[in-house]
Amino acid sequence: MIRWFLGILGMVYFRWPGAILGFIIGNIIDNMNAGKIYPGRGGSFGRPTRQNIPAEFELKLLALASVVIKADGKVEQSELDFVRRYFVQAYGKERANTTFRLFNEEIKKSGVSGSAIALELKRVLTYETRLQVLHFLFSVANADGLVSESEVTQLENIARAFSINLQDFGSIKAMFFDNPDRAYEILEVPKTASVSDIKKAYRTMVKKYHPDKLQDMDEAYRKGAEEKFRAVQQAYERIQKERGF
C-alpha cells in the first residue's frame, strides 16, 4: 500500500517526522483510491471516481503548497524541493513531472487563491483529511526552517476555508513553533492556568490521545494521535520543570 511505501521513504529522507507525514499522505491517496475519504456527491468534482480524483487532488494539493510557499514574497528552494520530493515519492517521477507541468500551465499563470482552492477541497474531503492536509502545508512552510508570519496568515486563511476550528489549528501550529508558550498551547491551556487546571488538562489530553484507546481508528489517524500523545507528555514535563511541581 502507498501509505507504507511513503512512510518508509519518509523515514529514510526525513526520519520520524517524514515517516509520519509520508504515512499520512499515502493514507490520503489509498483512501481516495478506495473511495473512503469522500462523503459522496457534491462540489465541483461531482461524484468522485478512481480515475479522475487522484489527478485533481494532486493538482489542488500542489496549488495550496505553492500558495503557502509564495506567501512571504519569496520562493525558497528548500520548500520547492520538499514538495517535489514528496510528489515524486508519492506518484513516481514521470507522473509527478506531468502534474507539475499541468500546474504551471493551468494555475501558476494567474493569481491563486488558497481560500478558493480550500473551499473546493472542503466539499469532497472529510474534516480529518483536511486536518492532515493542513499539517502537510505547515510542514511545507517549515521546510526552510522557519514558518513566517505571512505563511501563518495564509495557513489561517486556508484553515478558515477548511472550517477547521481554532483549537485544532492552534494545536497543529504549536508543533512547528518552539516558543515559551508552546507547551501550554499543546495542552490547550493559557500560560496563566493554575497547576490544578494544568493537571486537569493533561489528564483530559492523555485520555483523549492514549494509544490504548485508539486501536479502532484508521492507522494514519492513530499515528497522528500517537505523535500528539508524545507531544502532550513532553509539554507537560516541560511545564512541570518550569513550575516546579
C-alpha contacts under 8 A as a table, 3 or more apart, distances in Angstrom:
res1	aa1	res2	aa2	distance
1	M	4	W	5.77
1	M	5	F	6.57
1	M	26	G	7.99
1	M	30	D	7.10
2	I	5	F	5.02
2	I	6	L	6.07
2	I	26	G	5.01
2	I	27	N	7.05
2	I	29	I	7.24
2	I	30	D	6.32
2	I	90	A	7.43
3	R	6	L	5.38
3	R	7	G	5.99
3	R	22	G	6.89
3	R	23	F	4.60
3	R	24	I	6.83
3	R	25	I	6.96
3	R	26	G	3.67
3	R	27	N	4.84
3	R	29	I	7.77
3	R	30	D	6.88
4	W	7	G	4.92
4	W	8	I	6.16
4	W	23	F	6.13
4	W	26	G	7.24
5	F	8	I	5.36
5	F	9	L	6.28
5	F	23	F	7.83
5	F	26	G	7.67
6	L	9	L	4.95
6	L	10	G	5.80
6	L	19	A	7.17
6	L	22	G	4.61
6	L	23	F	5.66
6	L	25	I	7.67
6	L	26	G	5.89
6	L	89	Q	6.68
6	L	90	A	6.52
7	G	10	G	5.04
7	G	11	M	6.23
7	G	18	G	7.18
7	G	19	A	4.26
7	G	20	I	6.26
7	G	21	L	7.26
7	G	22	G	4.53
7	G	23	F	4.30
7	G	24	I	7.98
7	G	26	G	7.54
8	I	11	M	5.09
8	I	12	V	6.35
8	I	19	A	6.06
8	I	22	G	7.73
9	L	12	V	5.05
9	L	13	Y	6.25
9	L	18	G	7.85
9	L	19	A	6.95
9	L	22	G	7.28
9	L	89	Q	7.37
10	G	13	Y	5.27
10	G	14	F	5.40
10	G	15	R	6.43
10	G	16	W	7.50
10	G	17	P	7.61
10	G	18	G	4.07
10	G	19	A	4.13
10	G	20	I	7.38
10	G	21	L	7.15
10	G	22	G	5.23
10	G	23	F	7.86
11	M	14	F	5.41
11	M	15	R	4.03
11	M	16	W	5.52
11	M	17	P	7.49
11	M	18	G	5.40
11	M	19	A	4.30
12	V	15	R	5.89
12	V	19	A	7.87
13	Y	18	G	6.89
14	F	17	P	6.30
14	F	18	G	4.37
14	F	19	A	7.00
15	R	18	G	5.41
15	R	19	A	6.17
16	W	19	A	4.91
16	W	20	I	6.22
17	P	20	I	5.29
17	P	21	L	6.15
18	G	21	L	5.08
18	G	22	G	5.75
19	A	22	G	5.12
19	A	23	F	6.02
20	I	23	F	5.11
20	I	24	I	6.22
20	I	223	K	6.93
20	I	224	G	7.20
21	L	24	I	5.07
21	L	25	I	6.23
21	L	136	F	6.91
22	G	25	I	5.25
22	G	26	G	5.97
22	G	86	Y	7.74
23	F	26	G	5.06
23	F	27	N	5.99
23	F	220	A	6.41
24	I	27	N	5.02
24	I	28	I	6.36
24	I	132	Q	6.82
24	I	220	A	5.33
24	I	221	Y	7.71
24	I	224	G	7.99
25	I	28	I	5.11
25	I	29	I	6.46
25	I	90	A	7.99
25	I	132	Q	7.75
26	G	29	I	5.11
26	G	30	D	6.10
26	G	90	A	6.99
27	N	30	D	4.96
27	N	31	N	5.94
27	N	220	A	6.17
28	I	31	N	5.20
28	I	32	M	6.09
28	I	37	I	7.54
28	I	129	T	7.12
29	I	32	M	5.11
29	I	33	N	6.24
29	I	54	P	7.15
30	D	33	N	5.17
30	D	34	A	6.25
31	N	34	A	4.88
31	N	35	G	5.84
31	N	36	K	4.95
31	N	37	I	5.81
32	M	35	G	4.88
32	M	36	K	6.04
32	M	37	I	5.99
32	M	38	Y	7.31
32	M	50	R	7.19
32	M	53	I	7.24
32	M	54	P	7.00
33	N	36	K	7.83
33	N	50	R	5.36
33	N	54	P	7.54
34	A	50	R	7.59
35	G	38	Y	6.24
35	G	48	P	7.76
35	G	49	T	7.63
35	G	50	R	7.37
36	K	39	P	7.71
37	I	124	V	7.75
37	I	125	L	5.94
37	I	126	T	5.85
37	I	129	T	7.23
38	Y	48	P	7.50
38	Y	124	V	5.15
38	Y	125	L	5.42
38	Y	126	T	6.49
39	P	124	V	6.41
39	P	125	L	7.15
39	P	126	T	6.87
40	G	47	R	6.52
40	G	48	P	7.66
40	G	124	V	7.44
41	R	46	G	5.65
41	R	47	R	4.71
41	R	48	P	7.42
41	R	124	V	8.00
42	G	45	F	7.05
42	G	46	G	5.33
42	G	47	R	6.75
42	G	123	R	6.54
42	G	124	V	7.10
43	G	46	G	5.80
43	G	120	E	6.64
43	G	123	R	5.13
43	G	124	V	6.60
44	S	120	E	6.82
45	F	48	P	6.46
45	F	53	I	7.97
45	F	124	V	7.76
48	P	52	N	7.04
48	P	53	I	5.80
49	T	52	N	5.67
49	T	53	I	5.86
50	R	53	I	5.93
50	R	54	P	7.08
51	Q	54	P	7.11
51	Q	55	A	7.99
52	N	55	A	5.84
52	N	56	E	6.51
53	I	56	E	5.21
53	I	57	F	5.95
54	P	57	F	5.06
54	P	58	E	6.00
55	A	58	E	5.17
55	A	59	L	6.36
55	A	99	T	7.62
56	E	59	L	5.23
56	E	60	K	6.19
57	F	60	K	5.09
57	F	61	L	5.92
58	E	61	L	5.24
58	E	62	L	6.07
58	E	99	T	7.08
59	L	62	L	5.15
59	L	63	A	6.08
59	L	99	T	6.45
59	L	100	F	7.96
59	L	102	L	7.71
59	L	103	F	6.28
60	K	63	A	4.98
60	K	64	L	6.26
60	K	117	I	6.66
60	K	121	L	7.74
61	L	64	L	5.19
61	L	65	A	6.25
61	L	133	V	7.92
62	L	65	A	5.01
62	L	66	S	6.15
62	L	83	V	7.84
62	L	103	F	7.56
63	A	66	S	5.04
63	A	67	V	6.28
63	A	103	F	7.21
63	A	107	I	7.27
63	A	112	V	7.60
63	A	114	G	7.72
63	A	117	I	7.80
64	L	67	V	5.07
64	L	68	V	6.38
64	L	114	G	5.72
64	L	117	I	7.07
64	L	118	A	7.71
64	L	137	L	7.60
65	A	68	V	5.22
65	A	69	I	6.15
65	A	83	V	7.50
65	A	137	L	6.05
65	A	140	V	6.80
66	S	69	I	4.99
66	S	70	K	6.13
67	V	70	K	5.34
67	V	71	A	6.05
67	V	112	V	6.82
67	V	113	S	7.38
67	V	114	G	6.00
67	V	154	Q	7.71
68	V	71	A	5.10
68	V	137	L	7.13
68	V	140	V	7.68
68	V	141	A	6.46
68	V	151	E	5.76
68	V	154	Q	6.32
68	V	155	L	6.99
69	I	72	D	7.23
69	I	74	K	7.54
69	I	75	V	6.00
69	I	76	E	7.28
69	I	79	E	6.71
69	I	80	L	7.70
69	I	140	V	7.33
69	I	141	A	6.28
69	I	151	E	7.44
70	K	73	G	5.34
70	K	74	K	5.66
70	K	75	V	5.61
71	A	74	K	7.46
71	A	150	S	5.66
71	A	151	E	5.20
71	A	154	Q	6.51
72	D	148	S	6.91
72	D	149	E	7.85
72	D	150	S	5.25
72	D	151	E	6.10
75	V	79	E	7.58
75	V	80	L	7.62
76	E	79	E	5.43
76	E	80	L	6.59
76	E	144	D	6.98
77	Q	80	L	5.05
77	Q	81	D	5.97
78	S	81	D	5.07
78	S	82	F	6.09
78	S	143	A	6.09
78	S	144	D	5.57
79	E	82	F	5.04
79	E	83	V	6.42
79	E	140	V	5.87
79	E	141	A	6.84
79	E	142	N	7.80
79	E	143	A	5.12
79	E	144	D	6.03
80	L	83	V	5.30
80	L	84	R	6.08
81	D	84	R	5.06
81	D	85	R	5.93
82	F	85	R	5.38
82	F	86	Y	6.40
82	F	140	V	6.76
82	F	143	A	6.55
83	V	86	Y	5.26
83	V	87	F	6.22
83	V	140	V	6.80
84	R	87	F	5.10
84	R	88	V	6.05
84	R	96	A	7.74
85	R	88	V	5.14
85	R	89	Q	6.03
86	Y	89	Q	5.00
86	Y	90	A	5.89
87	F	90	A	4.95
87	F	91	Y	5.90
87	F	92	G	7.31
87	F	93	K	7.92
87	F	96	A	5.62
88	V	91	Y	5.45
88	V	92	G	4.65
88	V	93	K	4.75
88	V	94	E	7.93
88	V	95	R	7.68
88	V	96	A	5.28
88	V	97	N	7.86
89	Q	92	G	5.66
89	Q	93	K	7.50
91	Y	94	E	7.91
91	Y	95	R	5.79
91	Y	96	A	5.82
92	G	95	R	5.64
92	G	96	A	5.98
93	K	96	A	5.13
93	K	97	N	5.99
94	E	97	N	5.23
94	E	98	T	6.34
95	R	98	T	5.06
95	R	99	T	6.23
96	A	99	T	5.03
96	A	100	F	6.22
97	N	100	F	5.07
97	N	101	R	6.20
98	T	101	R	5.09
98	T	102	L	6.24
99	T	102	L	5.13
99	T	103	F	6.11
100	F	103	F	4.96
100	F	104	N	6.20
101	R	104	N	5.13
101	R	105	E	6.24
102	L	105	E	5.11
102	L	106	E	5.86
102	L	107	I	7.87
103	F	106	E	5.37
103	F	107	I	5.31
103	F	108	K	6.30
104	N	107	I	5.89
104	N	108	K	4.86
104	N	109	K	6.72
105	E	108	K	6.55
105	E	109	K	6.54
106	E	109	K	6.69
107	I	110	S	6.03
107	I	111	G	7.65
107	I	112	V	6.81
108	K	111	G	7.05
108	K	112	V	7.27
113	S	116	A	5.24
113	S	117	I	6.41
114	G	117	I	5.22
114	G	118	A	6.04
114	G	154	Q	7.41
114	G	157	N	7.39
114	G	158	I	5.90
115	S	118	A	5.01
115	S	119	L	6.10
115	S	157	N	5.97
115	S	158	I	5.01
115	S	160	R	7.83
115	S	161	A	5.41
116	A	119	L	5.13
116	A	120	E	6.47
116	A	161	A	7.57
117	I	120	E	5.18
117	I	121	L	6.36
118	A	121	L	5.05
118	A	122	K	5.93
118	A	158	I	5.89
118	A	161	A	5.67
118	A	162	F	5.86
119	L	122	K	4.98
119	L	123	R	6.73
119	L	161	A	5.37
119	L	162	F	6.29
120	E	123	R	5.66
120	E	124	V	7.47
121	L	124	V	5.51
121	L	125	L	5.93
121	L	162	F	7.90
122	K	125	L	5.32
122	K	126	T	7.38
122	K	127	Y	7.97
122	K	130	R	7.29
122	K	161	A	7.56
122	K	162	F	5.54
125	L	129	T	6.06
125	L	130	R	6.35
126	T	129	T	5.25
126	T	130	R	6.31
127	Y	130	R	5.07
127	Y	131	L	6.38
127	Y	162	F	7.93
127	Y	164	I	7.57
128	E	131	L	5.16
128	E	132	Q	6.51
128	E	221	Y	7.89
129	T	132	Q	4.94
129	T	133	V	6.29
130	R	133	V	5.01
130	R	134	L	6.20
130	R	162	F	6.65
130	R	164	I	7.86
131	L	134	L	5.06
131	L	135	H	6.22
131	L	164	I	7.36
131	L	168	D	7.96
132	Q	135	H	5.07
132	Q	136	F	6.26
133	V	136	F	5.00
133	V	137	L	6.26
134	L	137	L	5.03
134	L	138	F	6.26
134	L	155	L	7.58
134	L	159	A	7.11
135	H	138	F	5.15
135	H	139	S	6.32
135	H	172	I	6.48
136	F	139	S	5.01
136	F	140	V	6.34
137	L	140	V	4.94
137	L	141	A	6.29
137	L	155	L	7.61
138	F	141	A	5.06
138	F	142	N	6.11
138	F	147	V	7.59
138	F	155	L	7.55
138	F	173	K	7.40
138	F	176	F	7.47
139	S	142	N	4.98
139	S	143	A	6.12
139	S	176	F	7.98
140	V	143	A	5.20
141	A	144	D	7.07
141	A	146	L	7.09
141	A	147	V	5.32
141	A	148	S	7.78
141	A	151	E	6.73
142	N	145	G	5.08
142	N	146	L	5.05
142	N	147	V	5.03
142	N	176	F	7.23
143	A	146	L	7.27
144	D	147	V	7.95
147	V	151	E	6.22
147	V	152	V	6.77
147	V	176	F	7.62
148	S	151	E	5.12
148	S	152	V	6.27
149	E	152	V	5.03
149	E	153	T	6.22
150	S	153	T	4.99
150	S	154	Q	6.30
151	E	154	Q	5.08
151	E	155	L	6.11
152	V	155	L	4.94
152	V	156	E	6.03
153	T	156	E	5.01
153	T	157	N	6.33
154	Q	157	N	5.07
154	Q	158	I	6.31
155	L	158	I	5.03
155	L	159	A	6.01
156	E	159	A	4.97
156	E	160	R	6.14
156	E	169	F	7.94
157	N	160	R	5.17
157	N	161	A	6.32
158	I	161	A	5.10
158	I	162	F	6.12
159	A	162	F	4.86
159	A	163	S	6.14
159	A	164	I	5.28
159	A	165	N	7.94
159	A	169	F	7.15
160	R	163	S	4.88
160	R	164	I	5.97
160	R	165	N	7.78
161	A	164	I	7.74
164	I	168	D	6.65
164	I	169	F	6.55
165	N	168	D	5.56
165	N	169	F	6.29
166	L	169	F	5.03
166	L	170	G	5.94
167	Q	170	G	5.14
167	Q	171	S	6.06
167	Q	188	E	7.34
168	D	171	S	5.09
168	D	172	I	6.29
169	F	172	I	5.32
169	F	173	K	6.05
170	G	173	K	4.99
170	G	174	A	5.98
170	G	185	E	6.95
170	G	186	I	7.86
171	S	174	A	5.28
171	S	175	M	6.89
171	S	185	E	6.57
171	S	186	I	5.49
171	S	188	E	7.42
172	I	175	M	5.54
172	I	176	F	7.49
173	K	176	F	5.63
173	K	177	F	6.89
174	A	177	F	5.33
174	A	178	D	7.63
174	A	182	R	5.71
174	A	185	E	6.28
174	A	186	I	6.17
175	M	178	D	7.84
175	M	182	R	7.87
175	M	186	I	7.65
175	M	231	A	7.93
177	F	182	R	6.81
178	D	182	R	6.09
179	N	182	R	5.27
180	P	183	A	7.36
181	D	184	Y	5.36
181	D	185	E	6.22
181	D	191	K	6.55
182	R	185	E	5.06
182	R	186	I	6.23
182	R	235	A	7.67
183	A	186	I	5.24
183	A	187	L	6.44
183	A	232	V	7.87
183	A	234	Q	7.83
183	A	235	A	4.30
183	A	236	Y	6.89
183	A	238	R	6.86
183	A	239	I	6.77
184	Y	187	L	5.11
184	Y	188	E	5.96
184	Y	189	V	5.34
184	Y	190	P	6.07
184	Y	191	K	5.90
184	Y	235	A	7.11
184	Y	239	I	7.72
185	E	188	E	4.69
185	E	189	V	6.10
185	E	190	P	7.13
186	I	189	V	7.87
186	I	231	A	7.31
186	I	232	V	6.34
186	I	235	A	6.75
187	L	198	I	7.76
187	L	201	A	6.31
187	L	202	Y	6.42
187	L	205	M	7.05
187	L	232	V	6.30
187	L	235	A	7.10
187	L	236	Y	7.58
188	E	201	A	7.42
189	V	193	A	6.38
189	V	197	D	7.98
189	V	198	I	7.00
189	V	201	A	7.17
190	P	193	A	5.38
193	A	197	D	5.95
193	A	198	I	6.33
194	S	197	D	5.12
194	S	198	I	6.21
195	V	198	I	5.02
195	V	199	K	6.16
195	V	245	F	7.97
196	S	199	K	5.12
196	S	200	K	6.11
197	D	200	K	4.97
197	D	201	A	6.05
198	I	201	A	5.07
198	I	202	Y	6.08
199	K	202	Y	5.02
199	K	203	R	6.21
200	K	203	R	5.18
200	K	204	T	6.22
201	A	204	T	5.06
201	A	205	M	6.16
202	Y	205	M	5.15
202	Y	206	V	6.04
202	Y	232	V	7.32
202	Y	236	Y	6.85
203	R	206	V	5.11
203	R	207	K	6.07
204	T	207	K	5.19
204	T	208	K	6.17
205	M	208	K	4.97
205	M	209	Y	6.06
205	M	229	F	7.69
205	M	232	V	7.13
206	V	209	Y	5.31
206	V	210	H	5.34
206	V	229	F	6.66
206	V	232	V	7.40
207	K	210	H	5.59
207	K	213	K	7.88
208	K	213	K	7.76
209	Y	213	K	7.28
209	Y	214	L	7.33
209	Y	225	A	5.68
209	Y	226	E	6.71
209	Y	228	K	7.13
209	Y	229	F	5.42
210	H	213	K	5.70
210	H	214	L	6.95
210	H	225	A	7.97
210	H	226	E	7.22
210	H	229	F	6.37
211	P	214	L	5.18
211	P	215	Q	6.95
211	P	222	R	7.52
211	P	225	A	7.63
211	P	226	E	6.11
211	P	229	F	7.85
212	D	215	Q	6.29
213	K	216	D	7.92
214	L	217	M	5.43
214	L	222	R	6.14
215	Q	222	R	7.49
217	M	221	Y	6.50
217	M	222	R	5.77
218	D	221	Y	5.42
218	D	222	R	6.11
219	E	222	R	4.99
219	E	223	K	6.14
220	A	223	K	5.18
220	A	224	G	6.37
221	Y	224	G	5.09
221	Y	225	A	6.15
222	R	225	A	4.96
222	R	226	E	6.08
223	K	226	E	5.05
223	K	227	E	6.28
224	G	227	E	5.10
224	G	228	K	6.31
225	A	228	K	4.96
225	A	229	F	6.06
226	E	229	F	4.87
226	E	230	R	6.34
227	E	230	R	5.26
227	E	231	A	6.32
228	K	231	A	4.88
228	K	232	V	6.08
229	F	232	V	5.05
229	F	233	Q	6.34
230	R	233	Q	5.15
230	R	234	Q	6.24
231	A	234	Q	5.12
231	A	235	A	6.02
232	V	235	A	5.07
232	V	236	Y	6.14
233	Q	236	Y	5.21
233	Q	237	E	6.22
234	Q	237	E	5.15
234	Q	238	R	6.15
235	A	238	R	5.10
235	A	239	I	6.31
236	Y	239	I	5.16
236	Y	240	Q	6.10
237	E	240	Q	4.98
237	E	241	K	6.26
238	R	241	K	5.26
238	R	242	E	6.21
239	I	242	E	4.87
239	I	243	R	5.84
239	I	244	G	7.96
240	Q	243	R	5.24
240	Q	244	G	5.42
240	Q	245	F	5.28
241	K	244	G	5.11
241	K	245	F	7.09
